[in-house]
């Protein structure tokens, strides 16, 4: 019953097999391997973007930080929500890799709106040389609270950014979970709506450790390559990144893994719905659940070995009926029996 994070699950066997095959013999380094050609072509096909430039890195923080550094000047500010991963969970890496660009928080929720973004943009670049200049908009899809932007919402955000001549970046650590939830194509969720760059996640969806950065304007390519190398993230034995991404895309593994995770989350949601004392903070839309449960329920679940994050309060001390917030995340590997046992324990 491991619901702590989709980072904690195993890599898919097909990814491990691909790594073993890639480990045979010799291959050129630094992304000049033949497998990278397959991965690059695969991503271009997936995005219906034959001119897109595609690069691989090992972590989501690297993907976000280097992509944003390529789109941002040091004296600019990046617009994002207060819960965005680049704000809460990346130890100021975007600011570091951009050379000092700041983050401007948009609204108070995990989803920004065209109205809150418009207001945030208007509030910047009004002090001349003394203040930050307007920079790109970074949108998290799926959000850090498990919500999914609709295509109309994304279109409104990119239209607002473009109204001010700003670029748009999509943090897609859970890109495919959002895609499956919306039932659309990658092109429909990105460049067709005006997204300029994407951090395309693989690690949370069954890979060992690989993320892609996709630029729909190839004019950003050389600067990104320089920044990746200067930042210490150009792998010499790059084939081990390439092998993961190529296998991830092969035969729709990326879609299958996300579908499994989302389906598992739906089963868990429906099982918990109506359990006395359980309330959902947001309606689950992809593979994450944010909810409140009574302390006694937390104690019962944790005593039975359930692993998940209690987000506030002490689960071991206090009134039994006090509701404490928690996050549950389903990955591709979670099994129905584990979900059903969790729900059984929650019901008591």
Buried (B, 14 or more C-beta within 10 A) or exposed (E): BBBBBBEEBEBBEBBBEBBEEBEEEEBEEBBEBEBBEBBBBBBBEBBBBEEBBBBBBBBBBBBBBBBBBBBBEBBBBBBBBBBBBBBEEBEEBBBBBBEEBBBBBBBEBBBBBBEBBBEBBEEBBEEEEEEBBBBBBBBBBBBBBBBBBBEEBBBBBBBBBBEBEBBBBBBBBBBBBBBBBBEBEBBBBBBBBBBBBBBBBBBBBBBBBBBBBBBBBEEBBEBBBEBBEEBEBBBEEBBBBBBBBBBBBBEEBBBBBBBBBBBBBBBBBEBBEEBEBBEBBBEBBBBBBBBBBBBBBBEBBBEEEBEBEBEEBEBEEEEEEBBBBBBBBBBBBBEEEBBBBBBEBBBE
